[in-house]
């Protein structure tokens, strides 16, 4: 990932970006094409501002910025011909955080 920080007056501003590329791949061991994932780009970002002394910080985090849809795991359903189950990666999420040090 990439990180950037800059001091503005008495505030420290920081930004970071993480990028991950995942190739198309099968999500189960028997190579069933139904559970083959498409290639995806996952980008997570974080922006924060806080005191230069690191006494407090306000941050905003965005995960899965491009709102990619993909199956992270899956398999056949036993004794159910043609049935499958899978776990989908979380959609775009936002998190706001406040921290302080005493």
N, C-alpha and C positions, 0 to 999 in steps of 0.2 A: 504494500500500500504506500501511499504518499501522505506525508505530514507537512503542515505549514504552521508556523506560529509567528506572531508579530505583536510587539508591545505598542499599544496606542494609549498615550497619556499614562495613566496608572493602571490600565487594564491589559491583560494578556488575552489575545484572541488566538484560538487554535482551530485548525480544520484538518480533517483527515478523510481519505478515501481508500477503500479496499476494493479490489476487483478480483473476481474469480471466474474463470471460464471452465465449463464442464462439457466435455465431449458427449456425443450421443452414445448411450450405453444401455445394455440390458439390465433390468432391475431384478432379475431372478436367475438362478443358475441353469435352468433348462432352456434359456435363450428364446423364450416365447416373445414374438414380435409385438404382442398386445401391450406388454409392459416395457417396451423399449422407449427410453426418454430421448427427446430432442436435445440438441446442444443449447445451453443457456449461458447468459452473462449475468452474474450476480454482483451487484454494486451496493456497498454499505458506506454511509457517510456519517460524519460527526462534526458538529460545529459547537464550539464552546467559547465563553467569555468569562473572565474571572479577575480577581484581584491579582496584582503583580506579585504579592506575597503568598499567593496560593491559599489564602484564608477562606475564600469562597469561590464557587464556580457554578455557572448555569450552562447546561449543555442540551443539545438537541441531536438525537440519533435517528437515522432513517435506515432501516434494513430492507433489502430487496427493492432498491430504488426504482428499478424498471418494472416492478410488479410481475416478474417472471412466474410462469406456472410450470411446475415439473413434478414428477413422481420421484420421491427419494428412495422408496423401497416398495416392494410388492411381491405377490406370490399367487399361486392357484389356491382356490378354496377346495379343501379335501372333500371328496364324495359329491361334488357339485360340478357336473360336466360343463365346461366353458366359463365358469365363474372365477373372478379374480378379485383381489383386494389390493389396495395400495395406500401409501402415506404420501400426502402432498406437502411440498415445502410451504412454509407460511407465506402469506401475501405480503405486500408492502406494509411495514409497521413503523410507527413513530413513537419515540420515547423522549420525554422531557425529564431532565434530572437537575437537582440542586444539591450541592454538597458544601459543607463547611468544615473547617478544622479549628479546634480550640487549643 
